């Protein structure tokens, strides 16, 4: 277990929490190019560091981005998402006036919703069988 880099330790816990996040642009407008995605990755990596999380993988297309994040159990995923979306929206609109002009009315880069899925570990049916097979004391 100690040799697995995806398993992290805290003061009172050992954990491997990963989430797949997807953020979609407001109105699903196709606004990103490579320079936007490169800068978004830098901004989101910095936000993750502030939360003691790690952005493991990042990529996107013209109207959405995908993130694979490793985060500690003390972090509420909704708070991390809120910060990722808020900070990236503000900085991107400041640094790229073409984005600010595109969203002049909404004043937001991202849609209000997002996708978050848990990632890693064994499939649910394997875990269910493992738990069922435990030797329960009489």
LOMIMI-138902 format. One record per residue (C-alpha): residue number from 1; residue in three letters; chain; z, x, y. Coordinates in steps of 0.02 Angstrom, whole numbers. Example, Ala and Ser with C-alpha at 12.3 -4.5 7.8 and 13.67 -1.06 7.14 Angstrom:
// LOMIMI-138902
<pt 1,ALA,A,<390,615,-225>>
<pt 2,SER,A,<357,684,-53>>
//
This chain:
// LOMIMI-138902
<pt 1,UNK,A,<0,0,0>>
<pt 2,UNK,A,<40,141,121>>
<pt 3,UNK,A,<-135,211,102>>
<pt 4,UNK,A,<-219,48,158>>
<pt 5,UNK,A,<-255,65,346>>
<pt 6,UNK,A,<-275,-124,367>>
<pt 7,UNK,A,<-91,-150,325>>
<pt 8,UNK,A,<20,-122,476>>
<pt 9,UNK,A,<207,-114,493>>
<pt 10,UNK,A,<325,-182,623>>
<pt 11,UNK,A,<511,-159,639>>
<pt 12,UNK,A,<552,-294,512>>
<pt 13,UNK,A,<385,-338,433>>
<pt 14,UNK,A,<229,-276,348>>
<pt 15,UNK,A,<71,-370,393>>
<pt 16,UNK,A,<-117,-381,383>>
<pt 17,UNK,A,<-172,-522,499>>
<pt 18,UNK,A,<-356,-532,541>>
<pt 19,UNK,A,<-449,-668,635>>
<pt 20,UNK,A,<-634,-699,659>>
<pt 21,UNK,A,<-660,-767,835>>
<pt 22,UNK,A,<-818,-842,910>>
<pt 23,UNK,A,<-836,-877,1096>>
<pt 24,UNK,A,<-984,-976,1162>>
<pt 25,UNK,A,<-1048,-970,1340>>
<pt 26,UNK,A,<-1025,-1122,1452>>
<pt 27,UNK,A,<-1165,-1247,1425>>
<pt 28,UNK,A,<-1226,-1129,1286>>
<pt 29,UNK,A,<-1332,-1039,1418>>
<pt 30,UNK,A,<-1422,-886,1352>>
<pt 31,UNK,A,<-1363,-757,1480>>
<pt 32,UNK,A,<-1313,-598,1387>>
<pt 33,UNK,A,<-1416,-443,1361>>
<pt 34,UNK,A,<-1363,-276,1287>>
<pt 35,UNK,A,<-1277,-212,1446>>
<pt 36,UNK,A,<-1173,-372,1457>>
<pt 37,UNK,A,<-1121,-361,1274>>
<pt 38,UNK,A,<-1077,-177,1291>>
<pt 39,UNK,A,<-964,-211,1440>>
<pt 40,UNK,A,<-888,-365,1356>>
<pt 41,UNK,A,<-839,-257,1207>>
<pt 42,UNK,A,<-753,-131,1322>>
<pt 43,UNK,A,<-657,-267,1414>>
<pt 44,UNK,A,<-604,-355,1254>>
<pt 45,UNK,A,<-547,-191,1174>>
<pt 46,UNK,A,<-435,-160,1325>>
<pt 47,UNK,A,<-360,-335,1316>>
<pt 48,UNK,A,<-325,-312,1130>>
<pt 49,UNK,A,<-232,-149,1167>>
<pt 50,UNK,A,<-120,-244,1289>>
<pt 51,UNK,A,<-73,-362,1147>>
<pt 52,UNK,A,<-49,-220,1021>>
<pt 53,UNK,A,<-199,-292,929>>
<pt 54,UNK,A,<-355,-202,872>>
<pt 55,UNK,A,<-534,-257,899>>
<pt 56,UNK,A,<-609,-202,734>>
<pt 57,UNK,A,<-785,-268,757>>
<pt 58,UNK,A,<-882,-344,900>>
<pt 59,UNK,A,<-1060,-410,917>>
<pt 60,UNK,A,<-1151,-553,996>>
<pt 61,UNK,A,<-1311,-639,1043>>
<pt 62,UNK,A,<-1377,-711,1205>>
<pt 63,UNK,A,<-1257,-860,1205>>
<pt 64,UNK,A,<-1105,-810,1101>>
<pt 65,UNK,A,<-998,-666,1037>>
<pt 66,UNK,A,<-907,-630,874>>
<pt 67,UNK,A,<-745,-532,863>>
<pt 68,UNK,A,<-645,-470,714>>
<pt 69,UNK,A,<-467,-442,774>>
<pt 70,UNK,A,<-316,-368,685>>
<pt 71,UNK,A,<-159,-434,771>>
<pt 72,UNK,A,<30,-423,746>>
<pt 73,UNK,A,<132,-578,696>>
<pt 74,UNK,A,<225,-579,863>>
<pt 75,UNK,A,<61,-623,951>>
<pt 76,UNK,A,<12,-806,960>>
<pt 77,UNK,A,<-174,-809,923>>
<pt 78,UNK,A,<-203,-943,1056>>
<pt 79,UNK,A,<-125,-830,1190>>
<pt 80,UNK,A,<-234,-684,1136>>
<pt 81,UNK,A,<-389,-794,1143>>
<pt 82,UNK,A,<-340,-862,1313>>
<pt 83,UNK,A,<-321,-687,1381>>
<pt 84,UNK,A,<-481,-622,1301>>
<pt 85,UNK,A,<-583,-765,1375>>
<pt 86,UNK,A,<-498,-767,1545>>
<pt 87,UNK,A,<-501,-580,1580>>
<pt 88,UNK,A,<-678,-558,1514>>
<pt 89,UNK,A,<-743,-706,1614>>
<pt 90,UNK,A,<-666,-646,1776>>
<pt 91,UNK,A,<-719,-464,1757>>
<pt 92,UNK,A,<-895,-503,1698>>
<pt 93,UNK,A,<-926,-621,1844>>
<pt 94,UNK,A,<-860,-488,1964>>
<pt 95,UNK,A,<-960,-345,1891>>
<pt 96,UNK,A,<-1121,-440,1859>>
<pt 97,UNK,A,<-1164,-552,2008>>
<pt 98,UNK,A,<-1310,-623,1910>>
<pt 99,UNK,A,<-1183,-706,1794>>
<pt 100,UNK,A,<-1081,-770,1941>>
<pt 101,UNK,A,<-1236,-850,2016>>
<pt 102,UNK,A,<-1282,-927,1849>>
<pt 103,UNK,A,<-1112,-1012,1836>>
<pt 104,UNK,A,<-1084,-1050,2019>>
<pt 105,UNK,A,<-1037,-1229,1982>>
<pt 106,UNK,A,<-922,-1208,1832>>
<pt 107,UNK,A,<-849,-1041,1889>>
<pt 108,UNK,A,<-822,-1000,1704>>
<pt 109,UNK,A,<-916,-891,1583>>
<pt 110,UNK,A,<-850,-968,1421>>
<pt 111,UNK,A,<-848,-1142,1348>>
<pt 112,UNK,A,<-673,-1216,1339>>
<pt 113,UNK,A,<-675,-1213,1149>>
<pt 114,UNK,A,<-681,-1072,1023>>
<pt 115,UNK,A,<-685,-1039,836>>
<pt 116,UNK,A,<-543,-947,749>>
<pt 117,UNK,A,<-541,-915,563>>
<pt 118,UNK,A,<-419,-817,457>>
<pt 119,UNK,A,<-498,-672,366>>
<pt 120,UNK,A,<-452,-561,220>>
<pt 121,UNK,A,<-339,-569,72>>
<pt 122,UNK,A,<-371,-661,-89>>
<pt 123,UNK,A,<-460,-829,-97>>
<pt 124,UNK,A,<-346,-981,-93>>
<pt 125,UNK,A,<-370,-1025,-276>>
<pt 126,UNK,A,<-316,-849,-328>>
<pt 127,UNK,A,<-159,-861,-219>>
<pt 128,UNK,A,<-120,-1034,-285>>
<pt 129,UNK,A,<-131,-972,-466>>
<pt 130,UNK,A,<-24,-820,-424>>
<pt 131,UNK,A,<112,-929,-349>>
<pt 132,UNK,A,<105,-1053,-495>>
<pt 133,UNK,A,<125,-909,-620>>
<pt 134,UNK,A,<286,-845,-543>>
<pt 135,UNK,A,<436,-847,-661>>
<pt 136,UNK,A,<550,-978,-589>>
<pt 137,UNK,A,<735,-959,-634>>
<pt 138,UNK,A,<811,-1101,-734>>
//
